[in-house]
Amino acid sequence: SAMVVWEDDDLQTDLATAQAFARDSGLEDYLESLAVYLMTHPKAHATLEDGTKAWLKLRSRRAQGRLDNASECSDEDTEASEPEKSGSSLRPPPRKSVKRRLSAVISGQTQSMQHFITQWAEEGESIVSSTATLQNLGRTKMSLAVPGQQRAPSGAPVGTASEDLNSVLAWDFDVLASDSRQLVTYAVRLLEEYNDFDALQVDKECLLKWVTLVQENYHESNAYHNFKHAFNVMCVVLLMLSKGGVDFCTDRTQFAILIGALAHDIGHPGFNNDYLVKSRHPLAIRYNDGSVLEQMHASVAFELLLATKTNANFAEGMDRADFDEFRKTVIFVILATDMKVHFELVDKVQALAEAIEEARSQMGDPTASVTRCMSTCEVLMDRDTAADRTLVLKSMVHASDVSNPVLPMAMARAWAYRVVLEFHAQAQQEKSEGLPFAPFMEPHPDETLAFAKLQVGFIAHVVKPYWVEVARILPDLKDRLHQLDSNLDTWKQIQADEEAKAAAEAS
């Protein structure tokens, strides 16, 4: 085996040397993957093992055989299951209309807060490139664990973990206090508990290997975008399914959105799409500045699944049609976590919620299940049912991704501190590179007044309007809105206290 080490001072020289070594060894693809990772983490050390060359050949052959029809991941096909009928109330209003309403809502906010809220309302691509094959997408993976070096999960084996799943699958479960390796065990147990592996043709042992690889390919050094966040998002999706979301799923799409939730931020570098585009990062170049991270996350998830050497293909027993449905669903729910599509989702979910409430009103039953409404009410029967179901699948994963404010306050504050810490680190990096930076990202979370103001704005103008609409579709989530309002009041009180303190100090 050979060791290639990259140091900050001579990064480009070392990369050139490593790439020359790779070419001689037939490892171009692997080194390109590492190069992308090292551009973000230049201190990383990479070990190139003799077995990697053989693994790459097998992986390439496997990928080529499976992906001759890679164009299925195009813009048209990714959205194929949600066509919009002419005249349907699901059709979103013109973007200008959305922006006008948004501007009116935030007109009273500070300039910094307005920038924070409107950055996600800007134009942005959120599709997989129609010309990109998985073979090419795989070259952008971040710190892909070398096959053959996987570790078995520590702690209790699958099915014998000491903590009851009921306490894990709860709004007050403290993910941050848990060990990431133990969360691998919990993740597999939850997936097994709520899905029929036999009917889905899912291999449990391979699933365990895949979840282990997923955990290893999250960067635990990230304050926020790490495996604990991913596990938390998967759990919230499960809780939403238990509150009526299951009505919108088939057995296969339910499993797919849970897998998508677990992988939705895999390989996240701790910086957002805006930084990657502004810095002309290799990932932004590869994905043409559109949903850069989300496309990478989806790609890496399937690279880990389909790589022969990992022996982690839990979906190998699925027939082609079932796998295609599974893959398409995983991709579109991951792409839906791009905040650039947030406000479009708000409008679409609002339109669906209004139709469902009208159906319940016609039936005289405000608690009627969505399945019953869809099968008996003309107002819903006239809609595109497949598009509505796809919308709700996307919405559950996206709502779970921004669910921190609906958790108990202590947990919500802990998660908020972590994400603002990442914001601060990005702003410092952008300043050091001479790049423009968002003012709301600059303060450290220890600056309590700025921290509280940011949370008030984010909850009031981004999270609450979305969760209100989701809860209209899934009324059993209303208790989460009570928690959100309580948290918002607490943040407002913290802001008021800090402002009073600052005023007293100034006088």
LINVEN-V909695 format. One record per residue. N is the residue number from 0. RES is the residue in one letter. OMEGA is omega in whole degrees, 0 to 359 (none if undefined). NEAR is the number of other C-alpha atoms within 8 Angstrom. D_LAST is the distance of its C-alpha to the last C-alpha in Angstrom with 1 decimal. Layout:
BEGIN
n:N res:RES omega:OMEGA near:NEAR d_last:D_LAST
n:N res:RES omega:OMEGA near:NEAR d_last:D_LAST
END
This chain:
BEGIN
n:0 res:S omega:181 near:6 d_last:68.0
n:1 res:A omega:180 near:7 d_last:65.7
n:2 res:M omega:175 near:7 d_last:62.1
n:3 res:V omega:185 near:9 d_last:59.9
n:4 res:V omega:178 near:8 d_last:56.5
n:5 res:W omega:175 near:13 d_last:53.7
n:6 res:E omega:184 near:10 d_last:51.1
n:7 res:D omega:189 near:7 d_last:48.1
n:8 res:D omega:185 near:4 d_last:49.5
n:9 res:D omega:186 near:8 d_last:52.8
n:10 res:L omega:184 near:10 d_last:52.1
n:11 res:Q omega:179 near:6 d_last:54.1
n:12 res:T omega:181 near:7 d_last:57.0
n:13 res:D omega:179 near:11 d_last:57.1
n:14 res:L omega:179 near:10 d_last:57.1
n:15 res:A omega:178 near:8 d_last:60.0
n:16 res:T omega:181 near:8 d_last:61.9
n:17 res:A omega:181 near:10 d_last:61.3
n:18 res:Q omega:176 near:11 d_last:62.4
n:19 res:A omega:177 near:8 d_last:65.5
n:20 res:F omega:182 near:8 d_last:66.3
n:21 res:A omega:181 near:11 d_last:65.7
n:22 res:R omega:179 near:9 d_last:68.1
n:23 res:D omega:183 near:7 d_last:70.8
n:24 res:S omega:181 near:7 d_last:70.2
n:25 res:G omega:186 near:7 d_last:70.0
n:26 res:L omega:185 near:12 d_last:66.4
n:27 res:E omega:185 near:9 d_last:64.7
n:28 res:D omega:181 near:8 d_last:63.2
n:29 res:Y omega:181 near:9 d_last:61.7
n:30 res:L omega:177 near:11 d_last:60.2
n:31 res:E omega:177 near:11 d_last:58.7
n:32 res:S omega:180 near:15 d_last:57.0
n:33 res:L omega:181 near:13 d_last:55.7
n:34 res:A omega:178 near:9 d_last:54.6
n:35 res:V omega:179 near:13 d_last:52.3
n:36 res:Y omega:185 near:12 d_last:50.8
n:37 res:L omega:176 near:11 d_last:50.5
n:38 res:M omega:179 near:8 d_last:48.6
n:39 res:T omega:181 near:7 d_last:45.8
n:40 res:H omega:188 near:7 d_last:46.4
n:41 res:P omega:180 near:11 d_last:48.1
n:42 res:K omega:184 near:8 d_last:48.3
n:43 res:A omega:175 near:9 d_last:50.5
n:44 res:H omega:182 near:7 d_last:54.1
n:45 res:A omega:178 near:8 d_last:56.9
n:46 res:T omega:179 near:8 d_last:60.3
n:47 res:L omega:183 near:9 d_last:63.2
n:48 res:E omega:180 near:8 d_last:66.0
n:49 res:D omega:183 near:8 d_last:69.6
n:50 res:G omega:183 near:6 d_last:69.7
n:51 res:T omega:181 near:11 d_last:67.0
n:52 res:K omega:179 near:11 d_last:69.5
n:53 res:A omega:179 near:8 d_last:71.8
n:54 res:W omega:181 near:11 d_last:68.9
n:55 res:L omega:179 near:11 d_last:67.8
n:56 res:K omega:179 near:8 d_last:71.3
n:57 res:L omega:181 near:11 d_last:71.6
n:58 res:R omega:181 near:12 d_last:68.2
n:59 res:S omega:180 near:9 d_last:69.0
n:60 res:R omega:180 near:8 d_last:72.4
n:61 res:R omega:181 near:11 d_last:70.9
n:62 res:A omega:182 near:12 d_last:68.2
n:63 res:Q omega:180 near:9 d_last:70.7
n:64 res:G omega:184 near:7 d_last:73.0
n:65 res:R omega:193 near:7 d_last:70.2
n:66 res:L omega:174 near:10 d_last:68.4
n:67 res:D omega:179 near:6 d_last:71.2
n:68 res:N omega:184 near:6 d_last:69.6
n:69 res:A omega:178 near:10 d_last:66.0
n:70 res:S omega:176 near:9 d_last:65.6
n:71 res:E omega:180 near:7 d_last:65.1
n:72 res:C omega:181 near:12 d_last:61.5
n:73 res:S omega:176 near:13 d_last:61.1
n:74 res:D omega:185 near:10 d_last:58.6
n:75 res:E omega:185 near:7 d_last:61.3
n:76 res:D omega:179 near:9 d_last:62.4
n:77 res:T omega:180 near:14 d_last:59.1
n:78 res:E omega:188 near:9 d_last:58.4
n:79 res:A omega:184 near:7 d_last:62.0
n:80 res:S omega:179 near:9 d_last:61.4
n:81 res:E omega:176 near:11 d_last:58.9
n:82 res:P omega:181 near:8 d_last:60.6
n:83 res:E omega:180 near:9 d_last:59.1
n:84 res:K omega:175 near:8 d_last:61.6
n:85 res:S omega:179 near:4 d_last:61.7
n:86 res:G omega:181 near:5 d_last:59.9
n:87 res:S omega:178 near:9 d_last:58.5
n:88 res:S omega:177 near:7 d_last:55.2
n:89 res:L omega:183 near:8 d_last:54.1
n:90 res:R omega:182 near:9 d_last:54.0
n:91 res:P omega:177 near:8 d_last:50.3
n:92 res:P omega:178 near:7 d_last:49.0
n:93 res:P omega:182 near:6 d_last:48.8
n:94 res:R omega:180 near:6 d_last:46.1
n:95 res:K omega:179 near:6 d_last:44.7
n:96 res:S omega:179 near:8 d_last:44.4
n:97 res:V omega:182 near:10 d_last:42.5
n:98 res:K omega:179 near:9 d_last:40.1
n:99 res:R omega:180 near:8 d_last:39.6
n:100 res:R omega:180 near:8 d_last:38.8
n:101 res:L omega:180 near:9 d_last:36.4
n:102 res:S omega:180 near:8 d_last:34.6
n:103 res:A omega:182 near:7 d_last:34.2
n:104 res:V omega:188 near:8 d_last:32.9
n:105 res:I omega:186 near:9 d_last:30.1
n:106 res:S omega:181 near:7 d_last:29.3
n:107 res:G omega:182 near:5 d_last:25.9
n:108 res:Q omega:177 near:7 d_last:24.9
n:109 res:T omega:180 near:6 d_last:23.1
n:110 res:Q omega:180 near:6 d_last:25.5
n:111 res:S omega:181 near:9 d_last:25.3
n:112 res:M omega:178 near:11 d_last:26.3
n:113 res:Q omega:178 near:11 d_last:28.9
n:114 res:H omega:180 near:11 d_last:30.5
n:115 res:F omega:185 near:9 d_last:30.5
n:116 res:I omega:187 near:12 d_last:32.4
n:117 res:T omega:183 near:9 d_last:34.7
n:118 res:Q omega:182 near:8 d_last:36.0
n:119 res:W omega:177 near:10 d_last:38.5
n:120 res:A omega:181 near:11 d_last:39.7
n:121 res:E omega:176 near:7 d_last:41.1
n:122 res:E omega:177 near:5 d_last:44.8
n:123 res:G omega:177 near:8 d_last:46.1
n:124 res:E omega:178 near:7 d_last:49.5
n:125 res:S omega:183 near:11 d_last:50.0
n:126 res:I omega:174 near:11 d_last:53.7
n:127 res:V omega:181 near:10 d_last:56.0
n:128 res:S omega:183 near:9 d_last:57.7
n:129 res:S omega:181 near:8 d_last:61.2
n:130 res:T omega:185 near:6 d_last:62.7
n:131 res:A omega:175 near:10 d_last:61.0
n:132 res:T omega:179 near:9 d_last:63.3
n:133 res:L omega:179 near:11 d_last:62.1
n:134 res:Q omega:178 near:10 d_last:63.9
n:135 res:N omega:181 near:8 d_last:61.6
n:136 res:L omega:183 near:11 d_last:58.4
n:137 res:G omega:181 near:11 d_last:59.1
n:138 res:R omega:182 near:10 d_last:58.5
n:139 res:T omega:184 near:13 d_last:54.8
n:140 res:K omega:185 near:16 d_last:54.3
n:141 res:M omega:175 near:13 d_last:51.5
n:142 res:S omega:179 near:9 d_last:52.7
n:143 res:L omega:183 near:10 d_last:55.7
n:144 res:A omega:181 near:9 d_last:57.1
n:145 res:V omega:179 near:7 d_last:60.4
n:146 res:P omega:182 near:9 d_last:63.2
n:147 res:G omega:181 near:6 d_last:64.9
n:148 res:Q omega:180 near:6 d_last:61.8
n:149 res:Q omega:176 near:10 d_last:60.5
n:150 res:R omega:174 near:5 d_last:59.7
n:151 res:A omega:180 near:6 d_last:60.7
n:152 res:P omega:177 near:10 d_last:57.7
n:153 res:S omega:178 near:7 d_last:56.8
n:154 res:G omega:184 near:8 d_last:56.7
n:155 res:A omega:177 near:10 d_last:58.8
n:156 res:P omega:181 near:9 d_last:61.3
n:157 res:V omega:177 near:9 d_last:61.2
n:158 res:G omega:181 near:6 d_last:62.1
n:159 res:T omega:179 near:6 d_last:61.5
n:160 res:A omega:189 near:11 d_last:57.7
n:161 res:S omega:184 near:5 d_last:56.7
n:162 res:E omega:181 near:6 d_last:53.8
n:163 res:D omega:182 near:7 d_last:54.9
n:164 res:L omega:179 near:9 d_last:54.3
n:165 res:N omega:179 near:6 d_last:52.9
n:166 res:S omega:177 near:8 d_last:50.0
n:167 res:V omega:181 near:9 d_last:49.5
n:168 res:L omega:182 near:10 d_last:49.7
n:169 res:A omega:182 near:9 d_last:46.8
n:170 res:W omega:183 near:7 d_last:43.4
n:171 res:D omega:177 near:7 d_last:41.9
n:172 res:F omega:184 near:8 d_last:44.0
n:173 res:D omega:181 near:7 d_last:41.7
n:174 res:V omega:184 near:9 d_last:43.1
n:175 res:L omega:179 near:6 d_last:40.6
n:176 res:A omega:184 near:5 d_last:42.0
n:177 res:S omega:177 near:8 d_last:45.5
n:178 res:D omega:183 near:7 d_last:47.6
n:179 res:S omega:180 near:9 d_last:48.4
n:180 res:R omega:177 near:11 d_last:52.1
n:181 res:Q omega:179 near:12 d_last:52.3
n:182 res:L omega:174 near:11 d_last:50.8
n:183 res:V omega:179 near:13 d_last:53.8
n:184 res:T omega:180 near:15 d_last:56.0
n:185 res:Y omega:182 near:12 d_last:54.0
n:186 res:A omega:181 near:10 d_last:54.0
n:187 res:V omega:179 near:12 d_last:57.8
n:188 res:R omega:179 near:11 d_last:58.3
n:189 res:L omega:178 near:9 d_last:56.2
n:190 res:L omega:180 near:10 d_last:58.1
n:191 res:E omega:183 near:10 d_last:61.3
n:192 res:E omega:188 near:7 d_last:60.4
n:193 res:Y omega:177 near:6 d_last:59.5
n:194 res:N omega:178 near:9 d_last:62.1
n:195 res:D omega:184 near:9 d_last:65.9
n:196 res:F omega:180 near:10 d_last:66.5
n:197 res:D omega:180 near:6 d_last:70.3
n:198 res:A omega:181 near:6 d_last:70.1
n:199 res:L omega:184 near:10 d_last:67.6
n:200 res:Q omega:179 near:10 d_last:69.7
n:201 res:V omega:179 near:13 d_last:66.8
n:202 res:D omega:186 near:12 d_last:67.7
n:203 res:K omega:181 near:9 d_last:65.4
n:204 res:E omega:177 near:8 d_last:66.0
n:205 res:C omega:177 near:11 d_last:65.2
n:206 res:L omega:177 near:13 d_last:62.1
n:207 res:L omega:179 near:12 d_last:60.9
n:208 res:K omega:181 near:13 d_last:61.5
n:209 res:W omega:179 near:14 d_last:59.6
n:210 res:V omega:177 near:11 d_last:56.5
n:211 res:T omega:178 near:14 d_last:56.6
n:212 res:L omega:178 near:11 d_last:56.7
n:213 res:V omega:179 near:12 d_last:53.9
n:214 res:Q omega:181 near:11 d_last:51.7
n:215 res:E omega:183 near:8 d_last:52.7
n:216 res:N omega:163 near:12 d_last:51.8
n:217 res:Y omega:179 near:13 d_last:48.2
n:218 res:H omega:182 near:12 d_last:45.9
n:219 res:E omega:177 near:7 d_last:44.5
n:220 res:S omega:176 near:5 d_last:42.1
n:221 res:N omega:179 near:10 d_last:40.2
n:222 res:A omega:187 near:11 d_last:37.2
n:223 res:Y omega:186 near:10 d_last:37.9
n:224 res:H omega:181 near:15 d_last:41.2
n:225 res:N omega:185 near:15 d_last:43.6
n:226 res:F omega:178 near:13 d_last:46.5
n:227 res:K omega:175 near:11 d_last:44.3
n:228 res:H omega:181 near:10 d_last:42.7
n:229 res:A omega:179 near:14 d_last:46.2
n:230 res:F omega:180 near:13 d_last:47.5
n:231 res:N omega:179 near:9 d_last:44.7
n:232 res:V omega:178 near:14 d_last:45.4
n:233 res:M omega:180 near:13 d_last:49.1
n:234 res:C omega:179 near:10 d_last:48.4
n:235 res:V omega:175 near:11 d_last:46.3
n:236 res:V omega:178 near:14 d_last:49.2
n:237 res:L omega:179 near:10 d_last:51.6
n:238 res:L omega:178 near:10 d_last:49.4
n:239 res:M omega:175 near:12 d_last:49.4
n:240 res:L omega:181 near:10 d_last:53.1
n:241 res:S omega:180 near:8 d_last:53.5
n:242 res:K omega:177 near:11 d_last:51.6
n:243 res:G omega:181 near:11 d_last:54.1
n:244 res:G omega:180 near:12 d_last:53.6
n:245 res:V omega:180 near:10 d_last:57.1
n:246 res:D omega:183 near:9 d_last:58.6
n:247 res:F omega:188 near:10 d_last:57.9
n:248 res:C omega:158 near:11 d_last:59.4
n:249 res:T omega:178 near:7 d_last:62.8
n:250 res:D omega:184 near:9 d_last:63.4
n:251 res:R omega:180 near:11 d_last:63.2
n:252 res:T omega:175 near:11 d_last:60.0
n:253 res:Q omega:178 near:10 d_last:58.3
n:254 res:F omega:183 near:10 d_last:59.1
n:255 res:A omega:182 near:12 d_last:58.1
n:256 res:I omega:176 near:14 d_last:54.6
n:257 res:L omega:176 near:12 d_last:54.0
n:258 res:I omega:178 near:10 d_last:55.3
n:259 res:G omega:179 near:14 d_last:53.2
n:260 res:A omega:182 near:15 d_last:50.1
n:261 res:L omega:184 near:12 d_last:50.8
n:262 res:A omega:194 near:13 d_last:51.4
n:263 res:H omega:179 near:12 d_last:48.9
n:264 res:D omega:184 near:13 d_last:46.6
n:265 res:I omega:180 near:13 d_last:49.3
n:266 res:G omega:182 near:13 d_last:48.7
n:267 res:H omega:184 near:13 d_last:45.2
n:268 res:P omega:182 near:10 d_last:43.7
n:269 res:G omega:175 near:10 d_last:40.1
n:270 res:F omega:186 near:10 d_last:39.4
n:271 res:N omega:181 near:8 d_last:39.8
n:272 res:N omega:182 near:11 d_last:42.3
n:273 res:D omega:179 near:6 d_last:40.0
n:274 res:Y omega:182 near:10 d_last:39.8
n:275 res:L omega:180 near:13 d_last:43.6
n:276 res:V omega:182 near:11 d_last:44.3
n:277 res:K omega:182 near:8 d_last:42.0
n:278 res:S omega:182 near:7 d_last:43.3
n:279 res:R omega:179 near:8 d_last:46.9
n:280 res:H omega:179 near:10 d_last:47.4
n:281 res:P omega:178 near:8 d_last:51.1
n:282 res:L omega:179 near:12 d_last:50.4
n:283 res:A omega:178 near:14 d_last:49.0
n:284 res:I omega:183 near:10 d_last:52.0
n:285 res:R omega:184 near:8 d_last:54.4
n:286 res:Y omega:172 near:11 d_last:52.9
n:287 res:N omega:174 near:7 d_last:52.3
n:288 res:D omega:183 near:11 d_last:48.6
n:289 res:G omega:180 near:10 d_last:49.1
n:290 res:S omega:190 near:14 d_last:47.9
n:291 res:V omega:183 near:13 d_last:48.2
n:292 res:L omega:183 near:11 d_last:47.1
n:293 res:E omega:178 near:13 d_last:48.7
n:294 res:Q omega:177 near:13 d_last:52.0
n:295 res:M omega:180 near:12 d_last:51.9
n:296 res:H omega:181 near:16 d_last:51.1
n:297 res:A omega:180 near:15 d_last:54.1
n:298 res:S omega:181 near:12 d_last:56.3
n:299 res:V omega:179 near:14 d_last:55.6
n:300 res:A omega:181 near:11 d_last:56.2
n:301 res:F omega:172 near:8 d_last:59.7
n:302 res:E omega:180 near:10 d_last:60.4
n:303 res:L omega:181 near:12 d_last:59.9
n:304 res:L omega:190 near:11 d_last:62.0
n:305 res:L omega:179 near:11 d_last:64.9
n:306 res:A omega:186 near:14 d_last:65.2
n:307 res:T omega:186 near:11 d_last:68.6
n:308 res:K omega:183 near:9 d_last:67.7
n:309 res:T omega:183 near:12 d_last:64.9
n:310 res:N omega:184 near:8 d_last:67.3
n:311 res:A omega:183 near:15 d_last:64.3
n:312 res:N omega:182 near:14 d_last:65.7
n:313 res:F omega:182 near:13 d_last:65.4
n:314 res:A omega:185 near:9 d_last:66.4
n:315 res:E omega:181 near:8 d_last:69.7
n:316 res:G omega:179 near:8 d_last:71.7
n:317 res:M omega:173 near:10 d_last:70.3
n:318 res:D omega:189 near:6 d_last:72.7
n:319 res:R omega:182 near:6 d_last:71.6
n:320 res:A omega:180 near:6 d_last:70.5
n:321 res:D omega:179 near:9 d_last:68.4
n:322 res:F omega:180 near:10 d_last:66.8
n:323 res:D omega:177 near:8 d_last:66.0
n:324 res:E omega:178 near:10 d_last:64.3
n:325 res:F omega:183 near:11 d_last:62.3
n:326 res:R omega:181 near:9 d_last:61.3
n:327 res:K omega:182 near:10 d_last:60.3
n:328 res:T omega:178 near:12 d_last:58.1
n:329 res:V omega:182 near:13 d_last:56.3
n:330 res:I omega:187 near:11 d_last:55.7
n:331 res:F omega:177 near:11 d_last:54.3
n:332 res:V omega:175 near:15 d_last:51.9
n:333 res:I omega:179 near:17 d_last:50.5
n:334 res:L omega:181 near:13 d_last:50.2
n:335 res:A omega:177 near:14 d_last:48.4
n:336 res:T omega:174 near:13 d_last:45.5
n:337 res:D omega:182 near:11 d_last:44.5
n:338 res:M omega:177 near:7 d_last:41.2
n:339 res:K omega:180 near:12 d_last:42.6
n:340 res:V omega:186 near:13 d_last:44.9
n:341 res:H omega:187 near:12 d_last:42.2
n:342 res:F omega:173 near:10 d_last:41.9
n:343 res:E omega:177 near:8 d_last:45.6
n:344 res:L omega:179 near:10 d_last:46.1
n:345 res:V omega:183 near:11 d_last:43.7
n:346 res:D omega:180 near:10 d_last:45.8
n:347 res:K omega:179 near:12 d_last:49.1
n:348 res:V omega:178 near:13 d_last:48.2
n:349 res:Q omega:180 near:10 d_last:47.0
n:350 res:A omega:179 near:10 d_last:50.4
n:351 res:L omega:180 near:12 d_last:52.3
n:352 res:A omega:179 near:12 d_last:50.2
n:353 res:E omega:179 near:8 d_last:51.0
n:354 res:A omega:180 near:10 d_last:54.7
n:355 res:I omega:179 near:12 d_last:54.8
n:356 res:E omega:177 near:11 d_last:53.1
n:357 res:E omega:179 near:9 d_last:55.6
n:358 res:A omega:179 near:13 d_last:58.4
n:359 res:R omega:178 near:13 d_last:57.3
n:360 res:S omega:179 near:9 d_last:57.1
n:361 res:Q omega:181 near:8 d_last:60.6
n:362 res:M omega:183 near:7 d_last:61.8
n:363 res:G omega:182 near:6 d_last:60.1
n:364 res:D omega:184 near:8 d_last:58.7
n:365 res:P omega:181 near:7 d_last:54.9
n:366 res:T omega:182 near:6 d_last:55.4
n:367 res:A omega:180 near:8 d_last:58.4
n:368 res:S omega:179 near:8 d_last:58.5
n:369 res:V omega:179 near:11 d_last:58.0
n:370 res:T omega:179 near:8 d_last:61.5
n:371 res:R omega:179 near:8 d_last:63.0
n:372 res:C omega:184 near:13 d_last:61.1
n:373 res:M omega:184 near:10 d_last:62.2
n:374 res:S omega:186 near:8 d_last:65.8
n:375 res:T omega:186 near:7 d_last:66.2
n:376 res:C omega:183 near:11 d_last:63.8
n:377 res:E omega:183 near:7 d_last:64.8
n:378 res:V omega:177 near:9 d_last:61.2
n:379 res:L omega:180 near:13 d_last:60.8
n:380 res:M omega:179 near:11 d_last:64.4
n:381 res:D omega:181 near:6 d_last:64.0
n:382 res:R omega:177 near:9 d_last:61.2
n:383 res:D omega:186 near:12 d_last:61.6
n:384 res:T omega:180 near:9 d_last:61.5
n:385 res:A omega:179 near:8 d_last:61.5
n:386 res:A omega:179 near:11 d_last:58.5
n:387 res:D omega:180 near:11 d_last:56.6
n:388 res:R omega:178 near:10 d_last:57.4
n:389 res:T omega:178 near:10 d_last:56.3
n:390 res:L omega:182 near:12 d_last:53.1
n:391 res:V omega:176 near:11 d_last:52.3
n:392 res:L omega:177 near:12 d_last:53.2
n:393 res:K omega:186 near:11 d_last:50.7
n:394 res:S omega:179 near:12 d_last:48.1
n:395 res:M omega:180 near:12 d_last:48.4
n:396 res:V omega:180 near:16 d_last:47.9
n:397 res:H omega:179 near:11 d_last:45.1
n:398 res:A omega:179 near:11 d_last:43.3
n:399 res:S omega:180 near:11 d_last:43.9
n:400 res:D omega:178 near:9 d_last:42.3
n:401 res:V omega:187 near:8 d_last:39.0
n:402 res:S omega:183 near:11 d_last:39.4
n:403 res:N omega:182 near:10 d_last:36.6
n:404 res:P omega:177 near:14 d_last:34.4
n:405 res:V omega:177 near:11 d_last:37.3
n:406 res:L omega:175 near:13 d_last:37.6
n:407 res:P omega:191 near:11 d_last:36.1
n:408 res:M omega:182 near:8 d_last:32.3
n:409 res:A omega:179 near:6 d_last:32.6
n:410 res:M omega:179 near:11 d_last:35.2
n:411 res:A omega:180 near:12 d_last:33.4
n:412 res:R omega:179 near:8 d_last:30.3
n:413 res:A omega:178 near:8 d_last:32.5
n:414 res:W omega:179 near:10 d_last:34.3
n:415 res:A omega:179 near:10 d_last:31.2
n:416 res:Y omega:183 near:9 d_last:29.8
n:417 res:R omega:181 near:10 d_last:33.1
n:418 res:V omega:178 near:11 d_last:33.4
n:419 res:V omega:175 near:12 d_last:29.9
n:420 res:L omega:176 near:11 d_last:30.9
n:421 res:E omega:176 near:13 d_last:33.9
n:422 res:F omega:182 near:11 d_last:31.9
n:423 res:H omega:180 near:13 d_last:29.7
n:424 res:A omega:179 near:8 d_last:32.9
n:425 res:Q omega:180 near:12 d_last:34.5
n:426 res:A omega:179 near:12 d_last:31.6
n:427 res:Q omega:179 near:9 d_last:31.8
n:428 res:Q omega:180 near:8 d_last:35.6
n:429 res:E omega:178 near:12 d_last:35.4
n:430 res:K omega:181 near:10 d_last:33.1
n:431 res:S omega:180 near:7 d_last:35.5
n:432 res:E omega:181 near:6 d_last:38.4
n:433 res:G omega:179 near:6 d_last:36.9
n:434 res:L omega:174 near:9 d_last:37.0
n:435 res:P omega:181 near:6 d_last:34.6
n:436 res:F omega:180 near:9 d_last:32.4
n:437 res:A omega:182 near:10 d_last:30.6
n:438 res:P omega:183 near:8 d_last:26.8
n:439 res:F omega:182 near:10 d_last:26.4
n:440 res:M omega:187 near:11 d_last:28.6
n:441 res:E omega:185 near:11 d_last:26.6
n:442 res:P omega:173 near:10 d_last:23.8
n:443 res:H omega:180 near:9 d_last:25.1
n:444 res:P omega:175 near:11 d_last:25.2
n:445 res:D omega:172 near:5 d_last:23.1
n:446 res:E omega:195 near:8 d_last:20.1
n:447 res:T omega:182 near:9 d_last:19.7
n:448 res:L omega:180 near:10 d_last:17.7
n:449 res:A omega:179 near:9 d_last:20.1
n:450 res:F omega:182 near:13 d_last:22.9
n:451 res:A omega:179 near:12 d_last:22.2
n:452 res:K omega:181 near:11 d_last:21.9
n:453 res:L omega:180 near:10 d_last:25.2
n:454 res:Q omega:178 near:11 d_last:26.9
n:455 res:V omega:180 near:11 d_last:25.9
n:456 res:G omega:182 near:11 d_last:27.3
n:457 res:F omega:182 near:10 d_last:30.4
n:458 res:I omega:186 near:12 d_last:31.3
n:459 res:A omega:189 near:10 d_last:30.8
n:460 res:H omega:181 near:11 d_last:32.4
n:461 res:V omega:188 near:10 d_last:34.9
n:462 res:V omega:186 near:12 d_last:36.0
n:463 res:K omega:180 near:11 d_last:35.9
n:464 res:P omega:181 near:10 d_last:38.0
n:465 res:Y omega:182 near:10 d_last:40.6
n:466 res:W omega:176 near:10 d_last:40.9
n:467 res:V omega:181 near:9 d_last:41.1
n:468 res:E omega:178 near:12 d_last:44.2
n:469 res:V omega:181 near:14 d_last:45.7
n:470 res:A omega:173 near:12 d_last:45.5
n:471 res:R omega:177 near:9 d_last:47.3
n:472 res:I omega:181 near:11 d_last:50.2
n:473 res:L omega:187 near:11 d_last:49.9
n:474 res:P omega:181 near:9 d_last:48.8
n:475 res:D omega:177 near:8 d_last:48.9
n:476 res:L omega:185 near:10 d_last:45.7
n:477 res:K omega:179 near:8 d_last:43.7
n:478 res:D omega:178 near:7 d_last:42.4
n:479 res:R omega:177 near:9 d_last:40.6
n:480 res:L omega:176 near:13 d_last:38.7
n:481 res:H omega:178 near:8 d_last:37.5
n:482 res:Q omega:179 near:12 d_last:36.3
n:483 res:L omega:180 near:13 d_last:34.6
n:484 res:D omega:178 near:8 d_last:32.8
n:485 res:S omega:178 near:8 d_last:31.7
n:486 res:N omega:180 near:12 d_last:30.4
n:487 res:L omega:177 near:13 d_last:28.6
n:488 res:D omega:179 near:8 d_last:26.9
n:489 res:T omega:179 near:8 d_last:25.8
n:490 res:W omega:179 near:12 d_last:24.4
n:491 res:K omega:178 near:11 d_last:22.5
n:492 res:Q omega:177 near:8 d_last:21.0
n:493 res:I omega:178 near:10 d_last:20.1
n:494 res:Q omega:180 near:12 d_last:18.4
n:495 res:A omega:180 near:8 d_last:16.5
n:496 res:D omega:181 near:8 d_last:15.5
n:497 res:E omega:178 near:10 d_last:14.3
n:498 res:E omega:177 near:9 d_last:12.3
n:499 res:A omega:178 near:8 d_last:10.6
n:500 res:K omega:180 near:8 d_last:10.1
n:501 res:A omega:180 near:8 d_last:8.7
n:502 res:A omega:180 near:8 d_last:6.3
n:503 res:A omega:180 near:7 d_last:5.3
n:504 res:E omega:182 near:6 d_last:5.6
n:505 res:A omega:184 near:5 d_last:3.8
n:506 res:S omega:none near:4 d_last:0.0
END
